[in-house]
Amino acid sequence: MTDVREITIAQVHESFKNGTLTASELAVTYLDRIARCDKSGPRINSTMALSPTAVEEASMLDVYLKEHGKLRGRLHGIPVLIKDQADTKGMVTTYGSAVAKNNIPDEDAFVVTKLKEAGAVVLGKTTTAEWASVWFSCNGATDYEFTKNPYNLGHDVGASSSGSGAAVAANFTILAVGEDTGGSIRVPSSFNNIVGLRPTPGLISRTGFCPLIKVQDTPGPMARTVTDCALMLDCMVGFDPRDDFTGFAATAAALGLPKGGSYAAHLEDGIAKIKGAKIGVVRQKFGPDSDPHCRATNEVVNAAIDKLRTAGTTFVDVHIENLDHYMKFPLTYLQQSRSDINSFLATKPDLPPDLADIVPATSDKPYMKTTCDMAHGPLDPRSDPSYVDRILQRGEFRRAVDCVFASLGLDALALPDVRVPPPPLEDAMSGRFMGDDGVEDFPTNTFFASVTLHPAISVPAGFTSDGLPVGMELIALEHQEQSLLELAYGVESIVGARKAPPGLI
């Protein structure tokens, strides 16, 4: 059977063309690997429902290639897994909730349709945190079984695109769809030593995704390499008349983006680009070295920065006034998420119409506190007296960040995605990340780009001394996804931190 570990899109397509591999063989190999390592054996538990037609669909692509002598699309025969937050026709889609264990959509999410049109083979669904709102991987749809980190089975994978991150890292697929509201692509990417891009909201349609905060929500690609991430992005972006946020995608296209017709068109220039780049380091969001977990993360990120500086990259420390306040206060989970999720539930006649009827007001699981609180927030966010001020301060923060870029001539900002490595599974129940005031305070830095609505990418930075992955996040300005990917390619090439999980064969 073909060894699919660390295989890339380009390698697969070359094998298709020279006849040494078929799409159906590739699909069978991945499904076998999922059966051996995800559903049994180490039981990573990254996948949910699997497609009963994936091999048949792959075989049809084999016939197409044989008859036409060319690939059907940019992702011809490439296996993809879909976060269980997105509707997938004919497959159980749970949104991370036990209430939807029998929910089978009759229509694909817009992005799933686009991927299929590009020739991708959907293998199945991946685990997502409860209503995509929890920092740990367990959820009601899996009876609160964790998704295990492929690098250390006793540690978590991050959320809420938990399964997508773990499945890509463990070589259960080549690509996976994630979704990011406050960090749900970047945290699992950091914790699983993969590449994950959060594009500007509106570049990719959210139609068919259960929302969390509509203005911040965005699907995005997750892959083992920057190149594959860029190639996947090509097949996800575009205007959707059912999602008015995608006017942003239409604007990008009108500006001639991506240059060269693909986000991967100029990636090889990324090495020279990162060597000549000026990057602002957000030292304010590095954890204290007095904390051993933060120190371990800092050491990895600083070592990556040192490698890049030696190669020629200019790094300058930046300071943003009131940064801690701006990264928290403009968030509207407790004011807006119930309303946004309810608008989606209204399209699902077989599910309860109100999140408050699904999620209890309190839970014995500490990691569920934010979910419980948001489920019982206002039906109309405008009824919360702080709502307007939160929205206004989001704009203030964005303008402040834009001015930092302009005044210092920066190409990107850099910081750890999360201030600590992947936590042990028991920390979900220990209350480790609960503040003294009873409010959850998970040490993520991903709220930065989520609040400003800037594009951001997580790139592997390395491993702690005990083998846990650490990612470095790069943040750019609006419409700079292509530049961001090129910089990330340079980081990937110079730092070289991606490694397959040991022991998973």
Rosetta blueprint (number, residue, H / E / L):
1 M L
2 T L
3 D L
4 V L
5 R L
6 E L
7 I L
8 T L
9 I H
10 A H
11 Q H
12 V H
13 H H
14 E H
15 S H
16 F H
17 K H
18 N H
19 G L
20 T L
21 L L
22 T L
23 A H
24 S H
25 E H
26 L H
27 A H
28 V H
29 T H
30 Y H
31 L H
32 D H
33 R H
34 I H
35 A H
36 R H
37 C H
38 D H
39 K L
40 S L
41 G L
42 P L
43 R L
44 I L
45 N L
46 S L
47 T E
48 M E
49 A E
50 L E
51 S L
52 P L
53 T L
54 A H
55 V H
56 E H
57 E H
58 A H
59 S H
60 M H
61 L H
62 D H
63 V H
64 Y H
65 L H
66 K H
67 E H
68 H H
69 G L
70 K L
71 L L
72 R L
73 G L
74 R L
75 L L
76 H L
77 G L
78 I L
79 P E
80 V E
81 L E
82 I E
83 K E
84 D L
85 Q L
86 A E
87 D L
88 T L
89 K L
90 G L
91 M L
92 V L
93 T L
94 T L
95 Y L
96 G L
97 S L
98 A H
99 V H
100 A H
101 K L
102 N L
103 N L
104 I L
105 P L
106 D L
107 E L
108 D L
109 A L
110 F H
111 V H
112 V H
113 T H
114 K H
115 L H
116 K H
117 E H
118 A L
119 G L
120 A L
121 V E
122 V E
123 L E
124 G E
125 K E
126 T E
127 T L
128 T L
129 A L
130 E H
131 W H
132 A H
133 S L
134 V L
135 W L
136 F L
137 S L
138 C L
139 N L
140 G H
141 A H
142 T H
143 D L
144 Y L
145 E L
146 F L
147 T L
148 K E
149 N E
150 P L
151 Y L
152 N E
153 L E
154 G E
155 H E
156 D E
157 V L
158 G L
159 A L
160 S L
161 S L
162 S H
163 G H
164 S H
165 G H
166 A H
167 A H
168 V H
169 A H
170 A L
171 N L
172 F L
173 T L
174 I L
175 L E
176 A E
177 V E
178 G E
179 E E
180 D E
181 T L
182 G L
183 G L
184 S L
185 I L
186 R H
187 V H
188 P H
189 S H
190 S H
191 F H
192 N L
193 N L
194 I L
195 V E
196 G E
197 L E
198 R E
199 P L
200 T L
201 P L
202 G L
203 L L
204 I E
205 S L
206 R L
207 T L
208 G L
209 F E
210 C L
211 P L
212 L L
213 I L
214 K L
215 V L
216 Q L
217 D L
218 T E
219 P E
220 G E
221 P E
222 M E
223 A E
224 R L
225 T L
226 V H
227 T H
228 D H
229 C H
230 A H
231 L H
232 M H
233 L H
234 D H
235 C L
236 M L
237 V E
238 G L
239 F L
240 D L
241 P L
242 R L
243 D L
244 D H
245 F H
246 T H
247 G H
248 F H
249 A H
250 A H
251 T H
252 A H
253 A H
254 A H
255 L L
256 G L
257 L L
258 P L
259 K H
260 G H
261 G H
262 S L
263 Y L
264 A L
265 A L
266 H L
267 L H
268 E H
269 D H
270 G H
271 I H
272 A H
273 K H
274 I H
275 K H
276 G L
277 A L
278 K E
279 I E
280 G E
281 V E
282 V L
283 R H
284 Q H
285 K H
286 F L
287 G L
288 P L
289 D L
290 S L
291 D L
292 P H
293 H H
294 C H
295 R H
296 A H
297 T H
298 N H
299 E H
300 V H
301 V H
302 N H
303 A H
304 A H
305 I H
306 D H
307 K H
308 L H
309 R H
310 T H
311 A H
312 G L
313 T L
314 T E
315 F E
316 V E
317 D E
318 V L
319 H L
320 I L
321 E L
322 N L
323 L H
324 D H
325 H H
326 Y H
327 M H
328 K H
329 F L
330 P L
331 L L
332 T L
333 Y H
334 L H
335 Q H
336 Q H
337 S H
338 R H
339 S H
340 D H
341 I H
342 N H
343 S H
344 F H
345 L H
346 A L
347 T L
348 K L
349 P L
350 D L
351 L L
352 P L
353 P L
354 D L
355 L H
356 A H
357 D H
358 I L
359 V L
360 P L
361 A L
362 T L
363 S L
364 D L
365 K L
366 P H
367 Y H
368 M H
369 K H
370 T H
371 T H
372 C H
373 D H
374 M H
375 A H
376 H L
377 G L
378 P L
379 L L
380 D L
381 P H
382 R H
383 S H
384 D L
385 P L
386 S L
387 Y H
388 V H
389 D H
390 R H
391 I H
392 L H
393 Q H
394 R H
395 G H
396 E H
397 F H
398 R H
399 R H
400 A H
401 V H
402 D H
403 C H
404 V H
405 F H
406 A H
407 S H
408 L H
409 G L
410 L L
411 D L
412 A E
413 L E
414 A E
415 L E
416 P E
417 D L
418 V E
419 R L
420 V L
421 P L
422 P L
423 P L
424 P E
425 L L
426 E L
427 D H
428 A H
429 M H
430 S H
431 G L
432 R L
433 F L
434 M E
435 G L
436 D L
437 D L
438 G L
439 V L
440 E E
441 D L
442 F L
443 P L
444 T E
445 N L
446 T L
447 F H
448 F H
449 A H
450 S H
451 V H
452 T H
453 L L
454 H L
455 P L
456 A E
457 I E
458 S E
459 V E
460 P E
461 A E
462 G E
463 F E
464 T L
465 S L
466 D L
467 G L
468 L L
469 P E
470 V E
471 G E
472 M E
473 E E
474 L E
475 I E
476 A L
477 L L
478 E L
479 H L
480 Q L
481 E H
482 Q H
483 S H
484 L H
485 L H
486 E H
487 L H
488 A H
489 Y H
490 G H
491 V H
492 E H
493 S H
494 I H
495 V H
496 G L
497 A L
498 R L
499 K L
500 A L
501 P L
502 P L
503 G L
504 L L
505 I L
